[in-house]
Amino acid sequence: MKENRIYNFNAGPAALPLSVLEEIRDSFLNFAGSGMSITEISHRSKSFDDIINDAVARTKRLLKLDDKFHVLFLQGGASMQFCMIPMNFLQEGKSADYVNTGTWSTKAIKEAKLQGKPIKVVASSEDKNFSYIPKNIEFSKDAVYVHITSNNTIKGTQWANFPETNGIPLIIDMSSDIMCKPFDVEPFGLIYAGAQKNIGPAGVCMVIIREDLLNLVPDNLPAMLKYSTFVSTNSLFNTPPCFAIYIIQLVLKWIEETIGGLDKMEEINRKKARLLYKTIDDSGFYKGTTELESRSMMNITFRLLDEELETRFVQEALENDLGGLKGHSSVGGCRASIYNATTLEAVETLTDFMKTFERKNG
Ligand SMILES: *Cc1c(COP(=O)(O)O)cnc(C)c1O
């Protein structure tokens, strides 16, 4: 049993800022002088209204979203978006383009096809085990949207620049890298992110939708599966995951006020990733699994000589208070997820450990 907190490199649910966890603890029994826990107050109360409105306002400021964008908090995880997107936007005769860059893109494609939607996979990196991000993609002129996965959590790749789609709205799964750096939101019709990697706990998915896409939503969908339902009710059609939204609000406040915004966040994230990749590249002992220019800033995947050594690496790391370094079960190997809340100190401790482990076993 650990008495102390360890350095957390989990892929998701993942590390949260310590100051946020402390604030949750300190206000848990009596939220904002209400005499009740945040988990005991009504989602129709003024207190909760203030929380959700603040979370929306901070999202808009951080991503520089203007009024044509709506920020929503939905349930069902990012996985629910895989089916909601085609359901809401692809009616009779309409088609969309998808780019397949890994496990999660593959699932998004599967869910659209399951509904019989005529979608096209216009590019894929499956030929090289999803170790790169495809380039020079030609999109269909009649596509309603183009779907991409921003950061491939399992395979360890990330789009450095988003593709040019000539005005076709981009729809993007940013579950594992939203708020890791600033980006231009102009080409996007819809942005979604399960919160449990970079902005909060499990149980809620942030969805940012551009006003004009709402015109595509058919009337005959169940209310719970329709974006317009949640736009018109400020995400309060039914009881939302209040506690999860509250934590997102605290994380966004931390990014804005403690870190100092997304430019600063990116600076820190780049520093962490650079240090970790340099340790891998300088070693001749650890091997990266992806093409250099497609490397993720969030999920650093690497292999050791054999599986026995990898198992020992993960075990010994944990004995040294470095947790969550096992790669996803579908790909094996090792993975350090270094989301926003993972500190530079954590990464420095990890790279020191990696060097020591190499000296003993290399
Ligand atoms: C984790 C993850 C998902 C799945 O999220 P859920 O909230 O569990 O549905 C989807 N896409 C990406 C890129 C992810 O990393």
Ligand as a Chemical Component Dictionary entry (heavy atoms), coordinates in Angstrom:
data_LIG
# 
_chem_comp.id                   LIG 
_chem_comp.type                 NON-POLYMER 
_chem_comp.pdbx_formal_charge   0 
_chem_comp.three_letter_code    LIG 
# 
loop_
_chem_comp_atom.comp_id 
_chem_comp_atom.atom_id 
_chem_comp_atom.alt_atom_id 
_chem_comp_atom.type_symbol 
_chem_comp_atom.charge 
_chem_comp_atom.model_Cartn_x 
_chem_comp_atom.model_Cartn_y 
_chem_comp_atom.model_Cartn_z 
_chem_comp_atom.pdbx_ordinal 
LIG C1 C1 C 0 -10.177 7.499 -24.588 1  
LIG C2 C2 C 0 -10.542 7.925 -25.946 2  
LIG C3 C3 C 0 -11.847 7.736 -26.449 3  
LIG C4 C4 C 0 -12.919 7.029 -25.675 4  
LIG O1 O1 O 0 -13.429 7.823 -24.700 5  
LIG P1 P1 P 0 -14.679 7.356 -23.785 6  
LIG O2 O2 O 0 -14.979 8.599 -23.032 7  
LIG O3 O3 O 0 -14.186 6.236 -22.946 8  
LIG O4 O4 O 0 -15.768 6.944 -24.690 9  
LIG C5 C5 C 0 -12.122 8.196 -27.717 10 
LIG N1 N1 N 0 -11.189 8.820 -28.452 11 
LIG C6 C6 C 0 -9.928  9.019 -28.003 12 
LIG C7 C7 C 0 -8.938  9.729 -28.860 13 
LIG C8 C8 C 0 -9.580  8.578 -26.742 14 
LIG O5 O5 O 0 -8.326  8.766 -26.298 15 
# 
loop_
_chem_comp_bond.comp_id 
_chem_comp_bond.atom_id_1 
_chem_comp_bond.atom_id_2 
_chem_comp_bond.value_order 
_chem_comp_bond.pdbx_ordinal 
LIG C1 C2 SING 1  
LIG C2 C3 SING 2  
LIG C2 C8 DOUB 3  
LIG C3 C4 SING 4  
LIG C3 C5 DOUB 5  
LIG C4 O1 SING 6  
LIG O1 P1 SING 7  
LIG P1 O2 DOUB 8  
LIG P1 O3 SING 9  
LIG P1 O4 SING 10 
LIG C5 N1 SING 11 
LIG N1 C6 DOUB 12 
LIG C6 C7 SING 13 
LIG C6 C8 SING 14 
LIG C8 O5 SING 15 
# 
